Amino acid sequence: MKSNRTIMLATALVSLLGTAAVAKPPFAEKEGVSCKYCHTQAPQRNYRGNFYHDNNFSFAGFDDAAEAKKAGVEVGPEASSKPKSWTAPEAPAEPAKPTTPAKPAPAKPGKKAPAKPTKPAKKGGKG
């Protein structure tokens, strides 16, 4: 009886381990990256997995270095991999530079602008 129990336990253990090794989670398959891209050790997420979860399962606008820094960790493995939903982060808007009104050019000393010629008034009317 003891040997049957051992065989059943061993078979169950092998089938569980074998299934986990070949299973490919849907998110990793959808994004074309490995599980360790988003997980430190399944099911614990790293900063990438947290970003993905918090952004409606998308890497749109993801900045690997900035997110790692925000999480207080080094950039994780596979940093060169780009998930399928990845898009470049938007560049931060530059602060508007204060505008200064244009100053008129200084007049040169001794020269005056030429006067506009005026038409002489017509003398006499209809007559």
N, CA and C atoms as a LAMMPS dump frame, in Angstrom:
ITEM: TIMESTEP
0
ITEM: NUMBER OF ATOMS
381
ITEM: BOX BOUNDS ff ff ff
-5.0000000000000000e+02 5.0000000000000000e+02
-5.0000000000000000e+02 5.0000000000000000e+02
-5.0000000000000000e+02 5.0000000000000000e+02
ITEM: ATOMS id mol type element x y z
1 1 1 N 0.809 -1.181 0
2 1 2 C 0 0 0
3 1 3 C 0.865 1.263 0
4 2 1 N 1.939 1.211 0.77
5 2 2 C 2.807 2.383 0.875
6 2 3 C 3.442 2.719 -0.476
7 3 1 N 3.805 1.69 -1.261
8 3 2 C 4.441 1.95 -2.548
9 3 3 C 3.444 2.56 -3.543
10 4 1 N 2.163 2.151 -3.499
11 4 2 C 1.154 2.749 -4.379
12 4 3 C 0.986 4.236 -4.074
13 5 1 N 0.972 4.54 -2.798
14 5 2 C 0.825 5.944 -2.375
15 5 3 C 2.02 6.772 -2.841
16 6 1 N 3.205 6.232 -2.731
17 6 2 C 4.414 6.917 -3.155
18 6 3 C 4.398 7.134 -4.664
19 7 1 N 3.973 6.119 -5.403
20 7 2 C 3.916 6.232 -6.868
21 7 3 C 2.904 7.293 -7.267
22 8 1 N 1.762 7.311 -6.624
23 8 2 C 0.738 8.301 -6.954
24 8 3 C 1.223 9.719 -6.638
25 9 1 N 1.87 9.868 -5.502
26 9 2 C 2.397 11.171 -5.12
27 9 3 C 3.474 11.631 -6.09
28 10 1 N 4.351 10.738 -6.459
29 10 2 C 5.422 11.082 -7.391
30 10 3 C 4.846 11.442 -8.76
31 11 1 N 3.86 10.695 -9.216
32 11 2 C 3.225 10.979 -10.508
33 11 3 C 2.553 12.347 -10.49
34 12 1 N 1.839 12.645 -9.409
35 12 2 C 1.177 13.945 -9.288
36 12 3 C 2.205 15.073 -9.293
37 13 1 N 3.296 14.887 -8.562
38 13 2 C 4.336 15.904 -8.489
39 13 3 C 4.984 16.136 -9.855
40 14 1 N 5.301 15.078 -10.563
41 14 2 C 5.921 15.191 -11.884
42 14 3 C 4.964 15.861 -12.865
43 15 1 N 3.693 15.505 -12.81
44 15 2 C 2.742 16.115 -13.758
45 15 3 C 2.558 17.597 -13.462
46 16 1 N 2.579 17.991 -12.2
47 16 2 C 2.474 19.414 -11.852
48 16 3 C 3.688 20.187 -12.331
49 17 1 N 4.856 19.657 -12.098
50 17 2 C 6.077 20.336 -12.518
51 17 3 C 6.183 20.388 -14.034
52 18 1 N 5.813 19.317 -14.703
53 18 2 C 5.874 19.286 -16.163
54 18 3 C 4.918 20.287 -16.785
55 19 1 N 3.736 20.433 -16.238
56 19 2 C 2.76 21.371 -16.768
57 19 3 C 3.233 22.805 -16.593
58 20 1 N 3.783 23.122 -15.423
59 20 2 C 4.239 24.485 -15.165
60 20 3 C 5.388 24.862 -16.094
61 21 1 N 6.206 23.897 -16.466
62 21 2 C 7.359 24.192 -17.298
63 21 3 C 6.966 24.498 -18.742
64 22 1 N 5.912 23.874 -19.254
65 22 2 C 5.539 24.109 -20.633
66 22 3 C 4.448 25.152 -20.795
67 23 1 N 3.739 25.485 -19.734
68 23 2 C 2.664 26.466 -19.844
69 23 3 C 3.246 27.846 -20.109
70 24 1 N 2.613 28.575 -21.031
71 24 2 C 3.048 29.944 -21.302
72 24 3 C 1.893 30.861 -20.942
73 25 1 N 2.064 31.678 -19.924
74 25 2 C 0.975 32.548 -19.489
75 25 3 C 0.495 33.468 -20.602
76 26 1 N -0.795 33.775 -20.624
77 26 2 C -1.357 34.583 -21.707
78 26 3 C -0.742 35.979 -21.856
79 27 1 N -0.382 36.628 -20.764
80 27 2 C 0.178 37.98 -20.879
81 27 3 C 1.556 37.944 -21.525
82 28 1 N 2.383 36.997 -21.136
83 28 2 C 3.712 36.88 -21.734
84 28 3 C 3.579 36.56 -23.221
85 29 1 N 2.635 35.71 -23.554
86 29 2 C 2.411 35.359 -24.957
87 29 3 C 1.897 36.564 -25.738
88 30 1 N 0.957 37.3 -25.156
89 30 2 C 0.389 38.485 -25.81
90 30 3 C 1.47 39.531 -26.084
91 31 1 N 2.377 39.73 -25.133
92 31 2 C 3.398 40.771 -25.245
93 31 3 C 4.685 40.299 -25.912
94 32 1 N 4.845 38.986 -26.062
95 32 2 C 6.045 38.468 -26.708
96 32 3 C 7.294 38.565 -25.862
97 33 1 N 7.136 38.529 -24.544
98 33 2 C 8.282 38.561 -23.633
99 33 3 C 8.17 37.377 -22.673
100 34 1 N 9.241 37.078 -21.969
101 34 2 C 9.2 35.981 -21.01
102 34 3 C 8.534 36.43 -19.713
103 35 1 N 8.182 35.481 -18.879
104 35 2 C 7.53 35.782 -17.602
105 35 3 C 8.408 36.653 -16.712
106 36 1 N 9.736 36.421 -16.757
107 36 2 C 10.619 37.169 -15.86
108 36 3 C 10.757 38.636 -16.26
109 37 1 N 10.212 39.005 -17.415
110 37 2 C 10.211 40.423 -17.782
111 37 3 C 9.369 41.213 -16.774
112 38 1 N 8.266 40.623 -16.312
113 38 2 C 7.331 41.313 -15.395
114 38 3 C 7.301 40.751 -13.983
115 39 1 N 7.943 39.622 -13.768
116 39 2 C 7.877 38.984 -12.451
117 39 3 C 9.266 38.725 -11.885
118 40 1 N 9.387 38.983 -10.571
119 40 2 C 10.624 38.608 -9.896
120 40 3 C 10.598 37.107 -9.662
121 41 1 N 9.487 36.624 -9.16
122 41 2 C 9.233 35.211 -8.962
123 41 3 C 7.716 35.085 -8.934
124 42 1 N 7.155 34.412 -9.915
125 42 2 C 5.691 34.345 -10.021
126 42 3 C 5.09 33.907 -8.692
127 43 1 N 4.054 34.55 -8.233
128 43 2 C 3.245 35.575 -8.882
129 43 3 C 3.649 37.007 -8.509
130 44 1 N 4.801 37.197 -7.87
131 44 2 C 5.21 38.548 -7.471
132 44 3 C 5.658 39.347 -8.688
133 45 1 N 5.056 40.533 -8.855
134 45 2 C 5.4 41.396 -9.982
135 45 3 C 6.58 42.291 -9.635
136 46 1 N 7.364 42.618 -10.648
137 46 2 C 8.389 43.634 -10.479
138 46 3 C 7.814 44.971 -10.946
139 47 1 N 8.643 45.992 -11.08
140 47 2 C 8.144 47.318 -11.472
141 47 3 C 7.492 47.299 -12.847
142 48 1 N 7.971 46.445 -13.75
143 48 2 C 7.348 46.358 -15.077
144 48 3 C 5.949 45.765 -14.976
145 49 1 N 5.83 44.697 -14.196
146 49 2 C 4.527 44.065 -14.014
147 49 3 C 3.541 45.003 -13.342
148 50 1 N 4.028 45.798 -12.395
149 50 2 C 3.147 46.774 -11.737
150 50 3 C 2.69 47.838 -12.723
151 51 1 N 3.603 48.319 -13.57
152 51 2 C 3.231 49.313 -14.584
153 51 3 C 2.188 48.726 -15.524
154 52 1 N 2.424 47.511 -15.987
155 52 2 C 1.521 46.841 -16.925
156 52 3 C 0.125 46.696 -16.316
157 53 1 N 0.083 46.269 -15.081
158 53 2 C -1.196 46.098 -14.385
159 53 3 C -1.896 47.441 -14.187
160 54 1 N -1.161 48.438 -13.756
161 54 2 C -1.749 49.749 -13.459
162 54 3 C -2.142 50.544 -14.705
163 55 1 N -1.667 50.131 -15.881
164 55 2 C -1.951 50.842 -17.13
165 55 3 C -2.791 49.998 -18.088
166 56 1 N -3.796 49.355 -17.52
167 56 2 C -4.754 48.569 -18.319
168 56 3 C -4.087 47.537 -19.214
169 57 1 N -3.092 46.847 -18.666
170 57 2 C -2.401 45.77 -19.358
171 57 3 C -1.806 46.242 -20.69
172 58 1 N -1.071 47.334 -20.578
173 58 2 C -0.396 47.908 -21.736
174 58 3 C 0.926 48.53 -21.294
175 59 1 N 1.903 48.476 -22.187
176 59 2 C 3.184 49.123 -21.938
177 59 3 C 3.297 50.44 -22.701
178 60 1 N 2.175 50.983 -23.12
179 60 2 C 2.196 52.252 -23.847
180 60 3 C 2.794 53.343 -22.952
181 61 1 N 3.807 54.029 -23.453
182 61 2 C 4.453 55.102 -22.704
183 61 3 C 5.403 54.619 -21.62
184 62 1 N 5.783 53.353 -21.642
185 62 2 C 6.643 52.784 -20.605
186 62 3 C 8.099 53.203 -20.798
187 63 1 N 8.718 53.723 -19.732
188 63 2 C 10.128 54.101 -19.727
189 63 3 C 10.816 53.229 -18.687
190 64 1 N 11.542 52.216 -19.157
191 64 2 C 12.139 51.217 -18.273
192 64 3 C 13.013 51.845 -17.186
193 65 1 N 13.917 52.733 -17.581
194 65 2 C 14.847 53.336 -16.617
195 65 3 C 14.1 54.201 -15.598
196 66 1 N 13.13 54.977 -16.06
197 66 2 C 12.389 55.856 -15.153
198 66 3 C 11.549 55.049 -14.169
199 67 1 N 10.924 53.972 -14.64
200 67 2 C 10.089 53.146 -13.754
201 67 3 C 10.947 52.396 -12.732
202 68 1 N 12.121 51.935 -13.149
203 68 2 C 13.029 51.263 -12.215
204 68 3 C 13.487 52.239 -11.142
205 69 1 N 13.822 53.452 -11.559
206 69 2 C 14.265 54.476 -10.61
207 69 3 C 13.146 54.808 -9.629
208 70 1 N 11.928 54.947 -10.142
209 70 2 C 10.78 55.253 -9.293
210 70 3 C 10.566 54.147 -8.253
211 71 1 N 10.814 52.884 -8.672
212 71 2 C 10.645 51.751 -7.763
213 71 3 C 11.847 51.582 -6.827
214 72 1 N 12.929 52.324 -7.095
215 72 2 C 14.116 52.234 -6.24
216 72 3 C 14.93 50.979 -6.48
217 73 1 N 14.886 50.469 -7.722
218 73 2 C 15.635 49.263 -8.06
219 73 3 C 16.446 49.497 -9.33
220 74 1 N 17.353 48.563 -9.602
221 74 2 C 18.126 48.605 -10.843
222 74 3 C 17.221 48.162 -11.991
223 75 1 N 17.563 48.537 -13.2
224 75 2 C 16.806 48.079 -14.362
225 75 3 C 16.887 46.563 -14.403
226 76 1 N 15.733 45.933 -14.59
227 76 2 C 15.639 44.476 -14.524
228 76 3 C 16.2 43.768 -15.733
229 77 1 N 16.164 42.417 -15.674
230 77 2 C 16.678 41.635 -16.8
231 77 3 C 15.85 41.88 -18.05
232 78 1 N 16.448 41.592 -19.179
233 78 2 C 15.79 41.716 -20.481
234 78 3 C 15.39 43.156 -20.809
235 79 1 N 16.183 44.109 -20.365
236 79 2 C 15.864 45.522 -20.608
237 79 3 C 15.817 45.851 -22.096
238 80 1 N 16.515 45.094 -22.912
239 80 2 C 16.505 45.383 -24.35
240 80 3 C 15.248 44.85 -25.033
241 81 1 N 14.501 43.97 -24.359
242 81 2 C 13.255 43.447 -24.938
243 81 3 C 12.194 44.531 -24.925
244 82 1 N 11.412 44.575 -25.97
245 82 2 C 10.31 45.536 -26.052
246 82 3 C 9.018 44.757 -26.229
247 83 1 N 8.092 44.852 -25.277
248 83 2 C 6.815 44.17 -25.418
249 83 3 C 6.052 44.709 -26.624
250 84 1 N 5.123 43.923 -27.128
251 84 2 C 4.378 44.316 -28.332
252 84 3 C 3.568 45.589 -28.129
253 85 1 N 3.062 45.833 -26.921
254 85 2 C 2.238 47.03 -26.699
255 85 3 C 3.072 48.247 -26.31
256 86 1 N 4.406 48.104 -26.295
257 86 2 C 5.275 49.203 -25.879
258 86 3 C 5.24 50.332 -26.897
259 87 1 N 5.147 51.543 -26.381
260 87 2 C 5.345 52.735 -27.203
261 87 3 C 6.278 53.65 -26.425
262 88 1 N 6.999 54.465 -27.127
263 88 2 C 7.944 55.373 -26.483
264 88 3 C 7.203 56.342 -25.572
265 89 1 N 7.79 56.65 -24.424
266 89 2 C 7.157 57.63 -23.543
267 89 3 C 7.154 59.001 -24.192
268 90 1 N 6.155 59.785 -23.849
269 90 2 C 6.086 61.152 -24.374
270 90 3 C 7.174 61.978 -23.715
271 91 1 N 7.782 62.835 -24.499
272 91 2 C 8.813 63.723 -23.962
273 91 3 C 8.137 64.725 -23.044
274 92 1 N 8.75 65.008 -21.914
275 92 2 C 8.138 65.998 -21.014
276 92 3 C 8.055 67.349 -21.705
277 93 1 N 6.983 68.027 -21.464
278 93 2 C 6.793 69.343 -22.078
279 93 3 C 7.816 70.313 -21.517
280 94 1 N 8.412 71.09 -22.411
281 94 2 C 9.386 72.088 -21.968
282 94 3 C 8.629 73.283 -21.406
283 95 1 N 9.112 73.833 -20.304
284 95 2 C 8.422 75.007 -19.76
285 95 3 C 8.497 76.162 -20.751
286 96 1 N 7.43 76.906 -20.822
287 96 2 C 7.384 78.034 -21.76
288 96 3 C 8.388 79.091 -21.334
289 97 1 N 9.13 79.594 -22.309
290 97 2 C 10.107 80.639 -22.016
291 97 3 C 9.37 81.971 -21.959
292 98 1 N 9.704 82.78 -20.977
293 98 2 C 9.026 84.071 -20.907
294 98 3 C 9.4 84.911 -22.121
295 99 1 N 8.423 85.554 -22.681
296 99 2 C 8.693 86.374 -23.858
297 99 3 C 8.929 87.808 -23.428
298 100 1 N 9.87 88.441 -24.101
299 100 2 C 10.146 89.848 -23.818
300 100 3 C 9.689 90.648 -25.018
301 101 1 N 9.059 91.762 -24.779
302 101 2 C 8.593 92.554 -25.914
303 101 3 C 9.775 93.032 -26.736
304 102 1 N 9.561 93.078 -28.038
305 102 2 C 10.623 93.529 -28.927
306 102 3 C 10.88 95.017 -28.71
307 103 1 N 12.142 95.379 -28.623
308 103 2 C 12.5 96.788 -28.428
309 103 3 C 12.755 97.408 -29.792
310 104 1 N 12.302 98.647 -29.994
311 104 2 C 12.591 99.287 -31.282
312 104 3 C 14.087 99.551 -31.408
313 105 1 N 14.56 99.503 -32.615
314 105 2 C 15.986 99.751 -32.855
315 105 3 C 16.289 101.204 -32.505
316 106 1 N 17.4 101.45 -31.84
317 106 2 C 17.731 102.83 -31.473
318 106 3 C 17.995 103.676 -32.73
319 107 1 N 17.562 104.898 -32.682
320 107 2 C 17.77 105.818 -33.809
321 107 3 C 19.228 106.223 -33.856
322 108 1 N 19.739 106.391 -35.064
323 108 2 C 21.131 106.803 -35.211
324 108 3 C 21.189 108.31 -34.999
325 109 1 N 22.153 108.776 -34.253
326 109 2 C 22.236 110.215 -34.001
327 109 3 C 22.528 110.995 -35.283
328 110 1 N 21.888 112.151 -35.402
329 110 2 C 22.157 113.058 -36.515
330 110 3 C 21.336 112.759 -37.751
331 111 1 N 20.614 111.67 -37.799
332 111 2 C 19.823 111.379 -38.976
333 111 3 C 18.365 111.337 -38.57
334 112 1 N 17.563 111.943 -39.382
335 112 2 C 16.138 111.924 -39.14
336 112 3 C 15.506 111.136 -40.265
337 113 1 N 14.427 110.533 -39.939
338 113 2 C 13.702 109.784 -40.958
339 113 3 C 13.174 110.76 -41.984
340 114 1 N 13.214 110.42 -43.25
341 114 2 C 12.702 111.34 -44.276
342 114 3 C 11.204 111.545 -44.092
343 115 1 N 10.807 112.771 -44.341
344 115 2 C 9.394 113.097 -44.2
345 115 3 C 8.651 112.547 -45.393
346 116 1 N 7.415 112.147 -45.157
347 116 2 C 6.602 111.63 -46.238
348 116 3 C 6.127 112.807 -47.073
349 117 1 N 6.205 112.685 -48.372
350 117 2 C 5.721 113.787 -49.215
351 117 3 C 4.203 113.888 -49.083
352 118 1 N 3.737 115.098 -49.076
353 118 2 C 2.295 115.322 -48.985
354 118 3 C 1.816 115.929 -50.273
355 119 1 N 0.595 115.619 -50.639
356 119 2 C 0.027 116.165 -51.874
357 119 3 C -0.501 117.57 -51.567
358 120 1 N -0.249 118.485 -52.459
359 120 2 C -0.782 119.825 -52.217
360 120 3 C -2.302 119.804 -52.384
361 121 1 N -2.966 120.556 -51.58
362 121 2 C -4.419 120.627 -51.64
363 121 3 C -4.827 121.321 -52.902
364 122 1 N -5.915 120.878 -53.531
365 122 2 C -6.396 121.515 -54.759
366 122 3 C -7.049 122.827 -54.412
367 123 1 N -6.752 123.815 -55.19
368 123 2 C -7.35 125.134 -54.948
369 123 3 C -8.577 125.263 -55.838
370 124 1 N -9.518 125.898 -55.312
371 124 2 C -10.728 126.15 -56.079
372 124 3 C -11.529 124.886 -56.212
373 125 1 N -12.695 125.008 -56.397
374 125 2 C -13.548 123.851 -56.529
375 125 3 C -14.149 123.853 -57.909
376 126 1 N -15.356 123.444 -57.959
377 126 2 C -16.042 123.409 -59.237
378 126 3 C -16.375 124.849 -59.646
379 127 1 N -16.32 125.159 -60.79
380 127 2 C -16.529 126.512 -61.065
381 127 3 C -17.004 127.041 -62.226
